[in-house]
Amino acid sequence: MTTPAAPVRIERDGDVAVLVLDNPPLNLFDAATFDALEARVAELADLTDPGRPDRARAVLVRAEGRVVSGGVDVTVFAGIAEGPDPAGEGGALWARLLGIAQAVEDLPVPTVFAAHALTLTAAFELALACDLLVATERASFGLVEIVVGLTPSMGGPQRLAERAGSARAKELVFTGERYDAATLHGWGVVNRVLPAEGFTEAALAFTRRLAAGPTVAHAATKTVVATAVRAGVRAADVVVPAVSGALFTTEDLRSATASFLADGPGRATHAGR
């Protein structure tokens, strides 16, 4: 008897950990997919731990198949609505899914979501939890929960508001429309729109480039930016001396400054963790 493949898996490409959604035909987020996603994100936290000698220095999230995801399997919502405590079970689901999104945000390395095609609901919210979102010109995105009487609750609206402003976030959710990558690039939601031809390799190459950078400094950047967005510029100023001061202890900085002084601008390199 063949054991079904896990709907979410982790692959390794050198310094890059690749989280792959693979639940054909539509990569729907059903109960098994949420379970697998939660488990794999916990594994990513371990794989990116600074204490690991083989740590992953960047994470790429991508999907197999014709679409990135057709959204959530509606039977998940129906089961809760028909249960004995819909509000309690619904709240517990959202708390769990927000925990997954926050765990992705808290990974101490750059994270990139690659969208090659239709990306709906939970997949889009997962993309918004990543640091950067790259997409093909064929990709489209939507938070379409209004069709089942819900609002997106895996963190999508608030993260859209971070990137595009509150009015754009409300427009996207209120209308339930699908938006192409070019439109969302103009809104500041999509970072880069890339050709469909060779997109998977291009997204991986982009992530490899981030992985080759100063990992601890990238983690400091994530801390400073997140603090500024959520608590203000002055609050970010407060954390800078500690998080950026610690960078002077890293091999990245020591090797890069030595290389700069020896080799000159434009040729400096680093080799650290």
N, C-alpha and C positions, 0 to 999 in steps of 0.2 A: 504494500500500500504506500503510495506516494504522500509524503508529508507536505501540506501546503506551504508555499514560501511565505516568509514574514512580509507583511505589507509595508514595513519600513525597515531599512537595513543601513548599515554603515560600511562604506568601502574606504580604502586608504590609498592615496596617491602621494607618496612621499610625505611631505610635511602638511598635506591637506587631508582632512577627514571629510568624506562626502556622505551626506545623509540623503538617502534615496527613497522616494515615495514610489511604491510599485504595487498597486492594488487594482489590477485591470478589471473591467475595461475603462472605467472612468476615474480611478483613483479616489473613490468616495471615502470620506472619513466616517467609518463605522466604528462600532465598539472595539473591534480587534485592532483597527488602525490607531485609535486613540491610545489603547494600551501599549502598542508597539512604539508609537511616537514618544510617549512618556518614558518608556524604558530606554530607548535609544538616546534621547536627550540627556538622561542621567549618565549614560555611557560617555557622551561627548564631554560632559563636565569632568569626568575622570581622564579622558584622553587629552584634554587641553590643560590639565593641572600643571602648574609651573614646576612642580617637583619631579615630574616624569622625564627621564632622559630621552624618551622617544615621543615627547608630547607633539600633538598636532598643533601647528602654528596658525591655522586658519580653517574655517569650515565652509563648505559649499553645500547648499540644499538644492536638490533638483528632483525631477520626476521622470519616470519612464512613461512611454505611451503617447497616444495621440493628443491628450490634454494633460495639463498639470493636475487639475482636479475639477470634477463636476460639483464639488461641495460636500456637504454632510449628508449621510444617509438619513433620510427623514424618519425612518423607523426609530432612530435614537430619540428624537423629540416626541414621537407619538407614544413611545413606551413610558416616558416620564409623565406626559400629560394625562395618561390613562391610569397612572399609579395612585397609591393611597396618599401621597404627599407631594404633589406636583411642585409647589413652591420650594419646598426643602430640597427635593431631588434636583430640581433645576438649578437652584443656587449652588448646590454641591458640584454639579457638572461645570458650571462657569468658574467656580473657584479652582477646580482642578485644571481646566484648560488655561486659565490665566496663569497658573503656576508653571505650566509648560512654556507659555510665551515668555514669561519673566526669566525662566531658566535659560532659554535661548539668548535673551538680551544680556544675561549676566555672564555668559561665556567670556573668558578673559582673552579672547583672540578675535580678529575680524571675522564676521560671518556674512556670507553672500547668498542671496536667493536667486536662482536662475529660472525664469519663467519663459518657456518656449511656446506656450499656447494658452488656451482658456484656463484661468485661475480664479476659482470662486470660493467664497466664504472662508472656511477654516484655513485653506491653503493660502489665501490672500492675507489673512490675519497672521499666519506663520511668517509669511514674507515680510510683513511690516514689523515683526519682532527682530528681523535680521538687520545688521548694520547697513547693508547695501542691497539694492534690488536691481538686477539687470534683466533685460527682456528682449525678445525678438520683436520685429515690427509686426509680426502676426499675433502676438500675445494680446489678450484682453483680460480685464479684471472686473470683479463685481462682488459687492456685499449684498446679496439678494434675499436676505432673511425675511424681508417684508412679505414674501410669497407664502410664508408659513406663520405670519403674525409675530415674528420675533425681531429683536434688534441684535446686531452682531455683538457677541459678548466674550470673545476670546482676545479682546484688546484692540480690535480693529479700529473702531471709531476714534478712540483717544490717540492712537498712534498715527492715524491719518491726520488728525488735527495737528499733531506735532510737525508733520511734514508739509501739509498743504493749507493749514488754517481751519478754523472751526466751520466756516461757511461751506467750504469745499467738502469737508467730512460729512456734514449734514446733507448736502446735496447728493452725494454718492449713496448714502444710506437711505435717505428718504425716497429717492427715485427707484432704487433697485436696478438701475441701468448698468450695462457693461461699458467699460471705458477702455479705449485702446492704449497701447503703450506710449504712443506719441503724446496723447493728451495728458497722461499721468506723468510723463517726463516734463511737460510744461508746467505741471502743478508742483513739481519737486518730489513726487512720490517714487518714480522710477529714476534711478541714477543714470543708466545708460541704455540706449536702444541699439542693439547689435543685429547684424544680418542673420537671417534664419539659417543660411548655409554655414555649416561649421560652428553653430552656436554652442553646442555642448563643450567642444574643445576650447572655444574662445572664453567661455565662462570659467572653465577650469584653469586656463592659462592666466586669466585675470586674478583668480584666487591664489594661484601659485605665486604670483607677483607679491600679493599682500603677505603670504606666508614667508616670503624671503626677506621681509622687512624686520624692523626691531620690535619683536613681539611684546616685550614688557612696555615699551613706549606706546604701542598701539592700545594696550590695556589702560594705560594712563589717559590716553586721548578719550577712550570710551567713558571713563569715569568723569572726566572734566566736562565733556559734552552733555552727558546724561544729567549731571548736577545742574548745569546751566539751564537746560530745557525745563527741568522740573522744579528747580528752586531759585533760579535767577543767576545772573552773571556774577554778582558779588558773592553768592554762595559758592560758585565754582572757583572764584578767586581764593576762597578760604582753603579749599582742598588742594590747590596747586602746589604749595610748598612741600607737602608731604608726598603726594603721588609723583610729582616730577623730580623732587629732590632725590628720591630713592633710585632714580634712573642712573645716577652717577655711580652706583654700585654694580651696574650690569656689565657683562662682558660685551654686549652689543655696543655700548657707548665707548668702552675702553678700546676695543678693536677698531671701531669706526673712526675715532679721533686720531688714533695712531696711524691709520691708513690715510686719513685726510692730510696729516702733516707730512707723511712720507711721499704720498702719490699726488697730492694736489686736488683741487676742486674737480668734481665730475668723475673722478676715478676712485673715490673712497668706497670702501666696502666694510662690511661687518660680519662677524661670525660668532653668534651668541644665542642664548635662549631666553 
